Amino acid sequence: MRFSEISSKEIVNITTGTKLGMLGHTDLEINAETGEIRAFILPNYKWFGIKKEASEFKINWNAISKIGEDMIMIEEQEG
């Protein structure tokens, strides 16, 4: 699957029922040797998406439960 095919999908935590953002607005952590995606790194926006704060939220690839037509569902406790 190509990143362009999943970049418009919304990321939802099905454990907490929280929308976490759009995949296209994330950074990727990639294994330099294999080219595999290790994690998505979501920025923490404040003031309606205008100001990016220093903190980030990292979603490990193994936390993905399902990649659907419109969203990526993860099972991970926030914390």
MMTF fields as JSON, N, C-alpha, C and O atoms, coordinates in Angstrom:
{
  "mmtfVersion": "1.0.0",
  "mmtfProducer": "UNKNOWN",
  "numBonds": 315,
  "numAtoms": 316,
  "numGroups": 79,
  "numChains": 1,
  "numModels": 1,
  "chainsPerModel": [1],
  "groupsPerChain": [79],
  "chainIdList": ["A"],
  "bondAtomList": [4, 2, 8, 6, 12, 10, 16, 14, 20, 18, 24, 22, 28, 26, 32, 30, 36, 34, 40, 38, 44, 42, 48, 46, 52, 50, 56, 54, 60, 58, 64, 62, 68, 66, 72, 70, 76, 74, 80, 78, 84, 82, 88, 86, 92, 90, 96, 94, 100, 98, 104, 102, 108, 106, 112, 110, 116, 114, 120, 118, 124, 122, 128, 126, 132, 130, 136, 134, 140, 138, 144, 142, 148, 146, 152, 150, 156, 154, 160, 158, 164, 162, 168, 166, 172, 170, 176, 174, 180, 178, 184, 182, 188, 186, 192, 190, 196, 194, 200, 198, 204, 202, 208, 206, 212, 210, 216, 214, 220, 218, 224, 222, 228, 226, 232, 230, 236, 234, 240, 238, 244, 242, 248, 246, 252, 250, 256, 254, 260, 258, 264, 262, 268, 266, 272, 270, 276, 274, 280, 278, 284, 282, 288, 286, 292, 290, 296, 294, 300, 298, 304, 302, 308, 306, 312, 310],
  "bondOrderList": [1, 1, 1, 1, 1, 1, 1, 1, 1, 1, 1, 1, 1, 1, 1, 1, 1, 1, 1, 1, 1, 1, 1, 1, 1, 1, 1, 1, 1, 1, 1, 1, 1, 1, 1, 1, 1, 1, 1, 1, 1, 1, 1, 1, 1, 1, 1, 1, 1, 1, 1, 1, 1, 1, 1, 1, 1, 1, 1, 1, 1, 1, 1, 1, 1, 1, 1, 1, 1, 1, 1, 1, 1, 1, 1, 1, 1, 1],
  "groupList": [{"groupName": "MET", "atomNameList": ["N", "CA", "C", "O"], "elementList": ["N", "C", "C", "O"], "formalChargeList": [0, 0, 0, 0], "bondAtomList": [1, 0, 2, 1, 3, 2], "bondOrderList": [1, 1, 2], "singleLetterCode": "M", "chemCompType": "L-PEPTIDE LINKING"}, {"groupName": "ARG", "atomNameList": ["N", "CA", "C", "O"], "elementList": ["N", "C", "C", "O"], "formalChargeList": [0, 0, 0, 0], "bondAtomList": [1, 0, 2, 1, 3, 2], "bondOrderList": [1, 1, 2], "singleLetterCode": "R", "chemCompType": "L-PEPTIDE LINKING"}, {"groupName": "PHE", "atomNameList": ["N", "CA", "C", "O"], "elementList": ["N", "C", "C", "O"], "formalChargeList": [0, 0, 0, 0], "bondAtomList": [1, 0, 2, 1, 3, 2], "bondOrderList": [1, 1, 2], "singleLetterCode": "F", "chemCompType": "L-PEPTIDE LINKING"}, {"groupName": "SER", "atomNameList": ["N", "CA", "C", "O"], "elementList": ["N", "C", "C", "O"], "formalChargeList": [0, 0, 0, 0], "bondAtomList": [1, 0, 2, 1, 3, 2], "bondOrderList": [1, 1, 2], "singleLetterCode": "S", "chemCompType": "L-PEPTIDE LINKING"}, {"groupName": "GLU", "atomNameList": ["N", "CA", "C", "O"], "elementList": ["N", "C", "C", "O"], "formalChargeList": [0, 0, 0, 0], "bondAtomList": [1, 0, 2, 1, 3, 2], "bondOrderList": [1, 1, 2], "singleLetterCode": "E", "chemCompType": "L-PEPTIDE LINKING"}, {"groupName": "ILE", "atomNameList": ["N", "CA", "C", "O"], "elementList": ["N", "C", "C", "O"], "formalChargeList": [0, 0, 0, 0], "bondAtomList": [1, 0, 2, 1, 3, 2], "bondOrderList": [1, 1, 2], "singleLetterCode": "I", "chemCompType": "L-PEPTIDE LINKING"}, {"groupName": "LYS", "atomNameList": ["N", "CA", "C", "O"], "elementList": ["N", "C", "C", "O"], "formalChargeList": [0, 0, 0, 0], "bondAtomList": [1, 0, 2, 1, 3, 2], "bondOrderList": [1, 1, 2], "singleLetterCode": "K", "chemCompType": "L-PEPTIDE LINKING"}, {"groupName": "VAL", "atomNameList": ["N", "CA", "C", "O"], "elementList": ["N", "C", "C", "O"], "formalChargeList": [0, 0, 0, 0], "bondAtomList": [1, 0, 2, 1, 3, 2], "bondOrderList": [1, 1, 2], "singleLetterCode": "V", "chemCompType": "L-PEPTIDE LINKING"}, {"groupName": "ASN", "atomNameList": ["N", "CA", "C", "O"], "elementList": ["N", "C", "C", "O"], "formalChargeList": [0, 0, 0, 0], "bondAtomList": [1, 0, 2, 1, 3, 2], "bondOrderList": [1, 1, 2], "singleLetterCode": "N", "chemCompType": "L-PEPTIDE LINKING"}, {"groupName": "THR", "atomNameList": ["N", "CA", "C", "O"], "elementList": ["N", "C", "C", "O"], "formalChargeList": [0, 0, 0, 0], "bondAtomList": [1, 0, 2, 1, 3, 2], "bondOrderList": [1, 1, 2], "singleLetterCode": "T", "chemCompType": "L-PEPTIDE LINKING"}, {"groupName": "GLY", "atomNameList": ["N", "CA", "C", "O"], "elementList": ["N", "C", "C", "O"], "formalChargeList": [0, 0, 0, 0], "bondAtomList": [1, 0, 2, 1, 3, 2], "bondOrderList": [1, 1, 2], "singleLetterCode": "G", "chemCompType": "PEPTIDE LINKING"}, {"groupName": "LEU", "atomNameList": ["N", "CA", "C", "O"], "elementList": ["N", "C", "C", "O"], "formalChargeList": [0, 0, 0, 0], "bondAtomList": [1, 0, 2, 1, 3, 2], "bondOrderList": [1, 1, 2], "singleLetterCode": "L", "chemCompType": "L-PEPTIDE LINKING"}, {"groupName": "HIS", "atomNameList": ["N", "CA", "C", "O"], "elementList": ["N", "C", "C", "O"], "formalChargeList": [0, 0, 0, 0], "bondAtomList": [1, 0, 2, 1, 3, 2], "bondOrderList": [1, 1, 2], "singleLetterCode": "H", "chemCompType": "L-PEPTIDE LINKING"}, {"groupName": "ASP", "atomNameList": ["N", "CA", "C", "O"], "elementList": ["N", "C", "C", "O"], "formalChargeList": [0, 0, 0, 0], "bondAtomList": [1, 0, 2, 1, 3, 2], "bondOrderList": [1, 1, 2], "singleLetterCode": "D", "chemCompType": "L-PEPTIDE LINKING"}, {"groupName": "ALA", "atomNameList": ["N", "CA", "C", "O"], "elementList": ["N", "C", "C", "O"], "formalChargeList": [0, 0, 0, 0], "bondAtomList": [1, 0, 2, 1, 3, 2], "bondOrderList": [1, 1, 2], "singleLetterCode": "A", "chemCompType": "L-PEPTIDE LINKING"}, {"groupName": "PRO", "atomNameList": ["N", "CA", "C", "O"], "elementList": ["N", "C", "C", "O"], "formalChargeList": [0, 0, 0, 0], "bondAtomList": [1, 0, 2, 1, 3, 2], "bondOrderList": [1, 1, 2], "singleLetterCode": "P", "chemCompType": "L-PEPTIDE LINKING"}, {"groupName": "TYR", "atomNameList": ["N", "CA", "C", "O"], "elementList": ["N", "C", "C", "O"], "formalChargeList": [0, 0, 0, 0], "bondAtomList": [1, 0, 2, 1, 3, 2], "bondOrderList": [1, 1, 2], "singleLetterCode": "Y", "chemCompType": "L-PEPTIDE LINKING"}, {"groupName": "TRP", "atomNameList": ["N", "CA", "C", "O"], "elementList": ["N", "C", "C", "O"], "formalChargeList": [0, 0, 0, 0], "bondAtomList": [1, 0, 2, 1, 3, 2], "bondOrderList": [1, 1, 2], "singleLetterCode": "W", "chemCompType": "L-PEPTIDE LINKING"}, {"groupName": "GLN", "atomNameList": ["N", "CA", "C", "O"], "elementList": ["N", "C", "C", "O"], "formalChargeList": [0, 0, 0, 0], "bondAtomList": [1, 0, 2, 1, 3, 2], "bondOrderList": [1, 1, 2], "singleLetterCode": "Q", "chemCompType": "L-PEPTIDE LINKING"}],
  "groupTypeList": [0, 1, 2, 3, 4, 5, 3, 3, 6, 4, 5, 7, 8, 5, 9, 9, 10, 9, 6, 11, 10, 0, 11, 10, 12, 9, 13, 11, 4, 5, 8, 14, 4, 9, 10, 4, 5, 1, 14, 2, 5, 11, 15, 8, 16, 6, 17, 2, 10, 5, 6, 6, 4, 14, 3, 4, 2, 6, 5, 8, 17, 8, 14, 5, 3, 6, 5, 10, 4, 13, 0, 5, 0, 5, 4, 4, 18, 4, 10],
  "groupIdList": [1, 2, 3, 4, 5, 6, 7, 8, 9, 10, 11, 12, 13, 14, 15, 16, 17, 18, 19, 20, 21, 22, 23, 24, 25, 26, 27, 28, 29, 30, 31, 32, 33, 34, 35, 36, 37, 38, 39, 40, 41, 42, 43, 44, 45, 46, 47, 48, 49, 50, 51, 52, 53, 54, 55, 56, 57, 58, 59, 60, 61, 62, 63, 64, 65, 66, 67, 68, 69, 70, 71, 72, 73, 74, 75, 76, 77, 78, 79],
  "secStructList": [7, 7, 2, 2, 2, 2, 6, 6, 7, 3, 3, 3, 3, 6, 6, 6, 6, 3, 3, 3, 3, 3, 4, 4, 4, 7, 3, 3, 3, 3, 7, 6, 6, 6, 7, 7, 3, 3, 3, 3, 3, 3, 3, 3, 3, 3, 6, 6, 6, 6, 3, 3, 3, 3, 3, 3, 3, 3, 3, 3, 4, 4, 4, 3, 3, 3, 3, 7, 1, 1, 3, 3, 3, 3, 7, 7, 7, 7, 7],
  "xCoordList": [0.849, 0.0, 0.895, 1.866, 0.567, 1.343, 0.807, -0.374, 1.72, 1.317, 0.244, -0.669, 0.338, -0.658, -2.065, -3.051, -2.168, -3.461, -4.096, -5.314, -3.277, -3.82, -3.68, -4.149, -3.038, -2.735, -3.972, -3.897, -5.11, -6.314, -7.203, -8.289, -6.764, -7.582, -7.44, -6.374, -8.532, -8.549, -8.099, -8.428, -7.352, -6.882, -7.796, -7.988, -8.358, -9.294, -8.817, -8.491, -8.779, -8.449, -9.745, -10.608, -9.89, -11.147, -11.242, -12.317, -10.131, -10.151, -10.823, -11.614, -10.497, -11.03, -12.117, -12.789, -12.295, -13.278, -12.845, -13.691, -11.556, -11.017, -10.496, -9.789, -10.852, -10.264, -8.894, -8.768, -7.872, -6.511, -5.963, -4.974, -6.577, -6.111, -6.116, -6.565, -5.61, -5.527, -4.114, -3.141, -4.01, -2.698, -1.815, -0.604, -2.386, -1.612, -0.947, -0.061, -1.359, -0.781, 0.268, 0.664, 0.722, 1.663, 3.057, 3.254, 4.007, 5.348, 5.432, 4.633, 6.387, 6.558, 7.903, 8.894, 7.937, 9.2, 9.421, 8.62, 10.51, 10.757, 12.05, 13.041, 12.042, 13.24, 14.106, 13.713, 15.277, 16.142, 16.658, 16.95, 16.77, 17.293, 16.237, 16.534, 15.02, 13.976, 12.969, 12.275, 12.876, 11.891, 10.503, 9.568, 10.341, 9.045, 8.705, 9.58, 7.416, 6.948, 6.936, 6.35, 7.576, 7.569, 6.445, 5.8, 6.216, 5.223, 4.764, 5.459, 3.584, 3.086, 3.326, 3.116, 3.761, 3.985, 3.05, 3.216, 2.059, 1.066, 1.468, 1.768, 1.477, 1.764, 0.578, -0.559, 0.849, -0.197, -0.495, 0.302, -1.66, -2.028, -2.904, -3.649, -2.797, -3.534, -4.13, -3.616, -5.18, -5.827, -6.293, -5.899, -7.132, -7.763, -6.749, -6.968, -5.657, -4.683, -3.685, -2.933, -3.66, -2.764, -1.378, -0.385, -1.285, 0.0, 0.353, -0.441, 1.543, 2.008, 2.799, 3.768, 2.38, 3.093, 4.266, 4.376, 5.131, 6.334, 6.031, 6.787, 4.958, 4.672, 4.092, 3.457, 4.32, 3.826, 3.217, 3.497, 2.397, 1.781, 2.247, 2.057, 2.852, 3.425, 2.522, 2.133, 2.195, 1.381, 2.248, 2.648, 2.533, 3.332, 2.532, 1.32, 3.211, 2.553, 1.773, 0.694, 2.306, 1.621, 0.353, -0.374, 0.065, -1.168, -2.345, -3.494, -2.057, -3.119, -3.947, -3.427, -5.241, -6.169, -6.74, -6.881, -7.07, -7.718, -7.507, -7.586, -7.238, -7.197, -8.429, -8.513, -9.387, -10.646, -10.644, -9.625, -11.794, -11.927, -11.728, -11.142, -12.215, -12.159, -11.254, -10.888, -10.888, -10.126, -9.166, -9.267, -8.23, -7.303, -7.665, -7.663, -7.975, -8.387, -7.234, -6.633, -6.932, -5.877, -6.449, -7.484, -5.77, -6.135, -4.935, -3.981, -4.985, -3.861, -4.361, -5.108, -3.95, -4.306, -3.485, -2.272, -4.139, -3.406, -2.732, -3.237, -1.583, -0.94, 0.456, 1.172],
  "yCoordList": [-1.177, 0.0, 1.24, 1.316, 2.18, 3.421, 4.468, 4.481, 5.344, 6.406, 7.285, 7.735, 7.535, 8.381, 7.782, 8.517, 6.463, 5.795, 5.936, 5.827, 6.177, 6.258, 7.644, 7.864, 8.59, 9.892, 10.724, 11.591, 10.489, 11.286, 10.656, 11.165, 9.577, 8.877, 9.507, 9.994, 9.483, 9.984, 8.878, 7.711, 9.238, 8.276, 8.36, 9.434, 7.213, 7.153, 6.094, 4.972, 6.46, 5.518, 4.837, 5.467, 3.544, 2.852, 2.462, 2.093, 2.541, 2.254, 3.394, 3.162, 4.638, 5.805, 6.538, 7.413, 6.183, 6.866, 8.257, 9.111, 8.503, 9.833, 9.945, 9.06, 11.054, 11.361, 11.97, 12.905, 11.449, 11.915, 12.812, 13.511, 12.809, 13.664, 12.944, 11.803, 13.625, 13.064, 12.557, 13.192, 11.436, 10.849, 11.772, 11.817, 12.498, 13.414, 14.543, 15.211, 14.769, 15.829, 15.291, 15.99, 14.068, 13.434, 13.337, 13.502, 13.068, 12.682, 11.17, 10.563, 10.573, 9.129, 8.8, 9.486, 7.755, 7.193, 5.938, 5.004, 5.93, 4.854, 4.136, 4.769, 2.81, 2.003, 2.241, 1.892, 2.832, 3.201, 1.997, 2.111, 0.868, -0.327, -1.031, -1.487, -1.123, -1.883, -1.004, -1.484, 0.273, 1.169, 1.029, 1.675, 0.197, -0.007, 1.148, 1.747, 1.446, 2.474, 1.893, 0.835, 2.576, 2.146, 2.816, 2.193, 4.115, 4.863, 6.102, 6.607, 6.575, 7.878, 8.842, 8.484, 10.056, 11.06, 12.227, 12.949, 12.394, 13.451, 14.687, 14.591, 15.85, 17.086, 17.453, 17.073, 18.185, 18.656, 20.102, 20.997, 20.332, 21.688, 22.353, 21.695, 23.656, 24.467, 25.633, 25.988, 26.217, 27.373, 27.052, 27.717, 26.031, 25.659, 25.318, 25.635, 24.682, 24.217, 25.254, 25.006, 26.412, 27.486, 27.347, 27.538, 27.025, 26.979, 25.541, 24.821, 25.135, 23.778, 23.812, 24.559, 22.994, 22.929, 21.973, 21.226, 21.993, 21.169, 19.686, 18.839, 19.365, 17.958, 17.257, 17.884, 15.967, 15.148, 13.867, 13.487, 13.218, 11.963, 10.914, 11.074, 9.847, 8.813, 7.575, 7.084, 7.08, 5.881, 4.817, 4.967, 3.765, 2.68, 1.901, 1.736, 1.425, 0.692, -0.508, -0.814, -1.191, -2.383, -2.038, -2.949, -0.764, -0.359, -0.269, -0.133, -0.346, -0.26, -1.538, -2.645, -1.352, -2.472, -2.757, -3.915, -1.688, -1.849, -0.587, 0.526, -0.769, 0.35, 0.208, -0.69, 1.109, 1.062, 2.016, 2.623, 2.136, 2.995, 4.472, 5.213, 4.911, 6.318, 6.614, 7.766, 5.573, 5.846, 4.717, 3.599, 5.059, 4.097, 3.978, 4.97, 2.771, 2.554, 1.959, 0.965, 2.581, 2.086, 1.668, 2.176, 0.74, 0.319, 0.613, -0.164, 1.734, 2.126, 3.056, 3.998, 2.785, 3.665, 4.936, 4.883, 6.078, 7.34, 7.435, 6.96, 8.061, 8.194, 8.427, 8.566],
  "zCoordList": [0.0, 0.0, 0.0, 0.753, -0.827, -0.927, 0.055, 0.403, 0.487, 1.41, 0.774, 1.466, -0.524, -1.193, -1.111, -1.167, -0.98, -0.884, 0.499, 0.639, 1.513, 2.878, 3.499, 4.616, 2.793, 3.403, 3.737, 4.608, 3.071, 3.352, 4.419, 4.696, 5.008, 6.002, 7.39, 7.765, 8.13, 9.496, 10.442, 10.233, 11.476, 12.464, 13.686, 14.256, 14.082, 15.203, 16.188, 15.799, 17.473, 18.533, 18.947, 19.558, 18.619, 18.93, 20.399, 20.873, 21.124, 22.558, 23.318, 24.232, 22.928, 23.629, 22.85, 23.396, 21.562, 20.729, 20.318, 20.053, 20.26, 19.982, 18.561, 18.079, 17.88, 16.589, 16.848, 17.639, 16.19, 16.449, 15.356, 15.574, 14.197, 13.116, 11.787, 11.681, 10.78, 9.438, 9.202, 9.609, 8.558, 8.315, 7.485, 7.702, 6.554, 5.718, 6.484, 5.951, 7.73, 8.558, 9.516, 10.448, 9.306, 10.224, 9.625, 8.421, 10.49, 10.07, 10.212, 10.925, 9.541, 9.616, 10.226, 9.973, 11.026, 11.496, 10.651, 10.689, 9.892, 8.933, 9.271, 9.636, 9.15, 9.314, 8.078, 6.965, 8.272, 7.16, 6.38, 5.19, 7.024, 6.353, 5.507, 4.403, 6.01, 5.313, 4.58, 3.683, 4.943, 4.346, 4.941, 4.469, 5.971, 6.611, 7.537, 8.163, 7.61, 8.527, 9.934, 10.164, 10.873, 12.279, 13.057, 13.901, 12.756, 13.534, 12.776, 11.894, 13.138, 12.703, 13.853, 15.012, 13.553, 14.586, 14.293, 13.309, 15.175, 14.998, 15.788, 16.978, 15.137, 15.87, 16.752, 16.469, 17.809, 18.705, 18.335, 18.616, 17.693, 17.284, 18.329, 19.055, 18.387, 19.344, 18.561, 17.5, 19.056, 18.44, 17.025, 16.067, 16.9, 15.639, 14.548, 13.379, 14.917, 13.948, 13.485, 12.542, 14.127, 13.686, 14.29, 13.588, 15.558, 16.242, 16.583, 17.188, 16.191, 16.484, 17.778, 17.904, 18.747, 20.014, 19.905, 18.933, 20.887, 20.878, 21.075, 20.6, 21.755, 22.035, 20.808, 19.96, 20.734, 19.635, 20.199, 21.336, 19.411, 19.792, 18.799, 17.593, 19.289, 18.432, 18.434, 19.493, 17.241, 17.096, 16.433, 15.278, 17.15, 16.598, 15.566, 15.705, 14.534, 13.452, 13.982, 13.475, 14.998, 15.521, 16.306, 16.703, 16.543, 17.217, 16.237, 16.657, 14.932, 13.929, 13.965, 13.827, 14.154, 14.199, 12.81, 12.417, 12.067, 10.762, 9.942, 10.463, 8.657, 7.719, 6.847, 6.01, 7.053, 6.316, 5.14, 4.812, 4.514, 3.341, 3.684, 2.895, 4.868, 5.248, 6.43, 6.66, 7.186, 8.404, 8.74, 8.235, 9.615, 10.19, 11.654, 12.382, 12.087, 13.467, 14.254, 13.845, 15.39, 16.246, 17.588, 18.021, 18.24, 19.591, 20.466, 20.51, 21.162, 21.99, 23.088, 22.828, 24.286, 25.401, 25.315, 25.11, 25.472, 25.513, 26.861, 27.878, 26.835, 28.122, 27.968, 28.96]
}
